[in-house]
């Protein structure tokens, strides 16, 4: 019997999806699902939800729930991390303080001022989890879904000897979006994608073995509705020649071109028709609604008669199946440290690259050199992340300031003195979460 530990199981969306996916593989139908969360009420609801999934599929699975992380991790074969350190109110300060200084952030969960402070709050907890893995399940395969992905994976791999990769659904999601734009069945599409999390690039995108980039460019330039779906990403593609993985709302934060002036924000970041119109107020409203309404949502879901058992598109279960189940090799895009994988990005930084999962474990695939225009943008962001992670691990406020001072969007808007004042205010707002500082 394989054991899968869910750390942060109260993340209802992820836990329900991933449990359903794991149990859909015959090798795991009789596994143990160990649910762990520090919120007893949320834990109770997710335990009921997982039992409902097991009953619907008639899976002879063992389900346990605990607030003790060590109990959940003990002898686990696979570990999934979906935690959130700090709630909506502290996240608001990540966005609202920079906004008062003129740095207009949209989501704030990946990099830049907001992403760095989310990392500072989360890295100590992630490192503690990894050290518990070393002690209680040293051979386990660990998959992380928590953001900021790059900085967390970089910090964990520098602090503990664990088999870990970070997963993001933007790679397969964007690949499917591009396929729809050009009318290609997804099963006829292949791609090779590499870079850093939320800013990786399709170095190749082919339909039936032929370069599909001319078709993508034609769709973007000739179909206004397609252009408007992803204004920021489409502008980046038209000028940088490669398509980037994460949505326009996110990517508008990671460069100096779109969110530095009100007219640019109005033009590129306000009227997109895809997810995330580029307005923080819209996202805040959704977050607050989710925070206030989660219990009603769970009650409604538990009262439904039917449960959809169809396997979804997240990578985690297929990775576990390749490494721990029937051994069918599975290639995915994962986050790992860069030791010669991407030759023109900093050594040791976290990169998002093709990885092969098999009974041997996780083997990153050599990429070589990224095209220079996109490598420059990745390089700047990766160096900023390196400074932030080292600052977090060493408790060094100066390194944190330097990380944010070099951030592409922040440095396009503010002076060094203004950045220092902003960072000091953000440290004050996070005082209770950052005892090491």
C-alpha positions in Angstrom: 0.0 0.0 0.0 1.4 3.4 -1.1 0.9 6.3 1.2 0.3 9.9 0.0 0.6 12.8 2.5 -1.2 16.0 1.7 0.3 18.9 3.6 -2.1 21.8 3.5 -5.0 19.5 2.7 -7.5 22.3 3.4 -6.7 23.7 0.0 -10.0 22.1 -1.2 -9.6 22.6 -5.0 -6.2 21.0 -5.2 -6.8 18.2 -2.7 -10.0 17.0 -4.3 -8.5 17.1 -7.8 -5.3 15.4 -6.8 -6.9 12.7 -4.7 -9.3 11.9 -7.5 -6.4 11.7 -10.0 -4.2 9.5 -7.8 -7.0 7.0 -7.1 -7.7 6.8 -10.8 -4.5 4.8 -11.3 -4.9 1.1 -10.6 -1.6 1.0 -8.7 -2.9 3.4 -6.1 -6.5 2.3 -5.7 -5.7 0.7 -2.4 -3.4 3.5 -1.2 -3.4 5.5 2.1 -4.4 9.1 1.9 -3.1 11.1 4.9 -4.6 14.5 5.1 -2.9 17.2 7.2 -3.9 20.8 7.9 -3.6 23.1 10.9 -7.2 24.3 10.5 -9.3 21.6 12.2 -12.6 22.8 10.6 -11.2 22.8 7.0 -9.6 19.4 7.7 -12.9 17.9 8.8 -14.6 19.1 5.5 -11.8 17.8 3.3 -11.8 14.4 5.1 -15.5 14.1 4.3 -14.9 15.1 0.7 -12.1 12.6 0.2 -14.3 9.8 1.7 -17.0 10.8 -0.7 -14.6 10.4 -3.7 -13.4 7.0 -2.4 -17.0 5.8 -2.0 -18.0 7.0 -5.5 -15.1 5.1 -7.1 -15.5 2.1 -4.8 -11.8 2.5 -3.9 -10.6 0.4 -0.9 -8.5 3.3 0.3 -7.4 4.2 3.8 -8.1 7.8 4.7 -6.6 9.5 7.8 -6.8 13.1 8.9 -4.5 14.9 11.4 -3.1 18.2 12.5 0.2 16.5 13.2 2.5 16.9 10.2 4.9 14.2 11.4 2.1 11.7 11.7 1.0 12.4 8.1 4.5 12.2 6.8 5.6 9.1 8.6 6.5 6.4 5.9 4.9 8.4 3.1 5.9 7.5 -0.5 4.5 10.7 -2.0 4.0 14.1 -0.5 2.0 17.0 -1.9 2.4 20.5 -0.5 -0.4 23.1 -1.0 0.0 25.4 2.0 -0.7 29.1 2.4 1.3 31.0 5.1 -0.8 34.0 6.1 -4.3 34.8 4.9 -5.9 37.4 2.6 -5.2 40.3 4.9 -1.4 40.0 4.9 -1.5 39.3 1.2 -3.4 42.6 0.8 -0.5 44.4 2.3 1.8 42.8 -0.2 -0.2 44.5 -3.0 -1.5 47.7 -1.4 1.8 49.0 0.1 3.6 48.9 -3.3 0.5 50.4 -5.0 0.7 53.4 -2.7 4.3 53.9 -3.9 3.2 53.5 -7.6 4.1 49.9 -8.2 0.9 48.5 -9.6 0.8 44.8 -8.8 -1.9 42.5 -10.0 -1.6 39.0 -8.3 1.6 39.2 -6.4 2.3 35.5 -5.7 5.4 34.9 -7.8 8.1 37.6 -7.7 8.6 41.3 -7.2 7.8 43.0 -3.9 4.7 41.0 -3.2 6.2 37.6 -4.3 9.3 38.2 -2.2 7.4 38.9 1.0 5.2 35.9 0.4 8.4 33.9 0.0 9.8 35.3 3.2 6.7 34.1 5.1 6.6 30.7 3.5 10.3 29.6 3.2 10.8 28.8 6.9 7.7 26.6 6.9 8.7 24.9 3.6 12.2 24.2 5.0 10.7 22.7 8.2 8.5 20.5 6.1 11.5 19.3 4.0 13.5 18.5 7.2 10.5 16.5 8.5 10.5 14.6 5.2 14.2 13.9 5.6 13.5 12.4 9.1 10.1 10.6 8.6 10.0 9.6 4.9 13.5 10.3 3.4 12.8 8.4 0.2 9.5 10.1 -0.5 8.8 12.0 -3.8 7.7 15.5 -2.9 5.6 17.7 -5.3 4.9 21.3 -4.4 2.1 23.5 -5.7 2.6 26.4 -3.3 3.8 29.8 -4.7 6.1 31.6 -5.1 7.3 28.4 -6.8 10.8 29.3 -7.9 11.9 30.8 -4.6 10.4 28.0 -2.5 12.0 25.1 -4.5 15.3 27.0 -4.6 15.2 27.4 -0.8 14.2 23.8 0.0 16.8 22.3 -2.3 19.5 24.4 -0.7 18.4 23.4 2.8 17.4 19.8 2.8 18.2 16.5 0.9 14.8 15.7 -0.5 13.5 14.6 -3.9 11.3 17.5 -4.8 9.9 19.4 -7.8 7.5 22.2 -8.1 4.5 22.0 -10.4 2.5 24.6 -12.3 -0.4 24.1 -14.7 0.4 27.1 -16.8 2.6 25.1 -19.2 0.0 22.6 -20.3 -2.8 25.1 -20.0 -1.1 27.6 -22.4 -0.2 24.8 -24.8 -3.9 23.9 -25.0 -4.9 27.5 -25.4 -2.5 27.9 -28.4 -3.8 24.7 -29.9 -7.4 26.0 -29.8 -6.3 29.3 -31.4 -4.9 27.5 -34.5 -7.5 24.7 -34.6 -5.1 21.9 -33.7 -6.2 18.8 -31.8 -4.0 18.7 -28.7 -3.0 15.1 -29.3 -1.3 16.3 -32.5 0.7 19.0 -30.8 4.2 18.7 -29.3 6.3 21.4 -27.6 9.6 22.0 -25.8 9.3 24.6 -23.1 11.9 26.0 -20.7 12.7 29.1 -18.6 11.6 30.0 -15.1 8.3 29.5 -13.4 5.5 31.6 -14.8 8.0 32.9 -17.4 9.0 29.8 -19.4 9.0 29.9 -23.2 7.8 27.5 -25.9 11.2 27.1 -27.7 9.4 24.7 -30.1 5.6 24.4 -30.7 4.7 21.9 -33.5 1.6 20.6 -35.0 2.1 17.2 -36.6 5.8 17.8 -36.5 5.7 21.1 -38.3 6.5 24.5 -36.8 3.2 26.0 -35.7 4.5 29.5 -34.7 3.5 31.0 -38.1 0.0 29.9 -37.4 0.0 31.3 -33.9 1.3 34.7 -35.2 -1.4 34.7 -37.9 -4.1 34.1 -35.3 -2.7 36.8 -32.9 -2.3 39.5 -35.6 -5.5 38.8 -37.7 -8.0 37.8 -35.0 -8.8 40.7 -32.7 -10.7 38.5 -30.2 -7.7 36.3 -29.9 -5.3 39.2 -29.4 -7.6 40.7 -26.7 -7.7 37.5 -24.7 -4.0 37.8 -23.8 -2.9 41.4 -24.6 0.3 41.4 -22.6 1.4 37.9 -23.6 0.6 38.5 -27.2 2.6 41.8 -27.2 5.5 39.9 -25.7 5.2 37.2 -28.3 5.1 39.7 -31.2 8.2 41.5 -30.0 10.3 38.7 -28.3 9.3 35.9 -30.8 8.5 33.2 -28.2 5.3 32.6 -26.4 5.4 32.7 -22.5 3.6 30.3 -20.3 1.7 32.2 -17.6 -1.3 34.6 -18.1 -1.2 38.2 -19.0 -2.2 39.3 -15.5 0.7 37.6 -14.0 3.3 38.4 -16.7 2.5 42.1 -16.7 4.2 42.1 -13.3 7.5 40.5 -14.3 8.8 43.0 -16.8 9.2 46.8 -17.1 6.9 47.4 -20.1 3.2 47.3 -19.2 2.5 48.4 -15.6 4.7 51.5 -15.1 2.3 54.2 -16.4 -1.5 54.7 -16.1 -1.9 54.9 -19.9 -0.1 51.5 -20.4 -2.1 49.9 -17.6 -5.3 51.1 -19.2 -4.2 50.0 -22.7 -2.8 46.5 -21.9 -3.8 45.5 -18.4 -7.5 46.4 -18.0 -9.6 45.2 -20.9 -8.3 41.7 -21.6 -11.0 39.1 -22.0 -9.2 36.1 -20.5 -8.7 35.2 -16.9 -7.5 38.1 -14.8 -8.4 41.5 -16.3 -5.3 43.0 -14.7 -7.2 44.7 -11.9 -6.2 43.9 -8.3 -9.6 44.9 -7.0 -11.2 42.2 -9.1 -8.9 39.5 -7.7 -9.2 40.8 -4.1 -13.0 40.5 -4.4 -12.6 36.9 -5.6 -10.2 36.1 -2.7 -12.5 37.6 -0.1 -15.5 35.8 -1.5 -13.5 32.5 -1.4 -12.4 33.2 2.2 -15.9 34.0 3.4 -17.8 31.4 1.3 -15.6 28.3 1.5 -17.8 26.5 4.0 -21.0 27.0 2.0 -19.2 25.8 -1.1 -18.0 22.6 0.6 -21.5 21.9 2.0 -23.0 22.2 -1.5 -20.3 20.0 -3.0 -20.8 17.3 -0.3 -24.6 17.4 -0.9 -24.2 16.6 -4.6 -25.3 13.1 -5.6 -22.6 12.5 -8.3 -18.8 12.9 -8.2 -16.9 13.4 -11.4 -14.1 10.7 -11.2 -12.5 11.6 -14.6 -8.8 12.2 -14.3 -7.8 15.8 -14.7 -4.8 17.6 -16.3 -2.6 18.1 -13.3 0.8 16.4 -13.5 1.1 15.1 -10.0 -0.7 11.7 -10.2 1.0 10.8 -13.5 4.4 11.6 -11.9 3.6 9.4 -9.0 2.5 6.6 -11.2 5.7 6.8 -13.2 7.9 6.8 -10.2 5.9 4.7 -7.7 3.2 2.9 -9.7 3.2 1.0 -13.0 6.5 2.6 -14.1 5.2 4.2 -17.3 7.6 7.1 -17.9 6.1 10.5 -17.9 7.5 13.8 -19.1 6.4 17.0 -17.5 7.6 20.6 -16.9 8.9 20.9 -13.4 10.9 23.3 -11.2 14.4 22.2 -10.2 17.7 23.9 -9.5 19.8 24.8 -12.5 23.0 22.8 -12.5 24.0 22.9 -16.2 20.4 22.4 -17.5 19.9 25.9 -18.9 23.4 27.2 -19.8 22.7 30.9 -19.9 20.8 31.2 -16.6 22.5 31.5 -13.2 24.0 28.3 -11.8 21.9 27.0 -8.9 18.8 29.2 -9.6 15.4 27.5 -10.0 14.4 26.8 -13.6 11.2 25.3 -15.1 12.3 22.7 -17.6 11.2 19.3 -19.0 11.7 16.5 -16.5 11.3 12.8 -17.0 9.6 10.8 -14.2 10.4 7.1 -14.1 11.1 4.4 -11.4 14.6 6.0 -11.3 13.1 9.2 -10.0 13.1 12.7 -11.6 15.6 13.4 -14.3 15.7 17.0 -15.7 16.3 17.2 -19.5 19.2 19.3 -20.7 18.0 22.5 -22.5 21.1 24.2 -23.5 20.9 28.0 -24.2 17.7 30.0 -24.3 17.4 32.5 -27.1 19.1 35.7 -25.8 16.1 38.1 -25.7 14.1 35.8 -23.4 17.2 34.7 -21.5 17.9 38.3 -20.5 14.5 38.7 -18.9 14.7 35.3 -17.2 18.2 36.1 -16.0 17.2 39.4 -14.3 14.2 37.7 -12.5 16.3 34.7 -11.5 19.0 36.8 -10.0 16.4 38.8 -8.0 15.0 35.5 -6.7 18.5 34.3 -5.8 19.0 37.4 -3.7 15.6 37.0 -2.0 16.1 33.4 -1.1 19.6 34.0 0.4 18.1 37.0 2.3 15.4 34.7 3.6 17.8 31.9 4.6 20.2 34.3 6.3 17.7 36.7 7.8 19.4 39.5 5.8 17.1 42.5 5.2 19.7 44.2 3.0 19.7 41.3 0.5 15.9 41.4 0.5 16.0 45.1 -0.3 18.5 44.5 -3.1 16.3 41.8 -4.6 13.3 44.2 -4.8 15.5 47.1 -6.0 16.5 45.1 -9.0 13.0 43.9 -9.8 12.2 44.9 -13.4 8.8 46.5 -12.6 9.8 48.1 -9.3 13.0 49.6 -10.7 11.1 51.0 -13.7 8.8 53.0 -11.4 10.7 53.9 -8.2 14.0 55.4 -7.1 16.3 53.5 -4.8 15.3 55.6 -1.8 11.6 55.1 -2.5 12.2 51.3 -2.8 14.0 51.3 0.5 11.1 53.1 2.2 8.6 50.7 0.6 10.5 47.6 1.7 10.8 48.9 5.3 7.0 49.5 5.4 6.4 45.9 4.1 8.7 44.5 6.7 6.7 46.3 9.4 3.4 45.0 8.0 4.9 41.4 8.1 6.4 41.7 11.5 4.5 38.9 13.1 5.3 36.5 10.2 9.0 37.2 10.1 10.6 36.5 13.5 14.0 35.8 11.8 14.2 39.4 10.8 
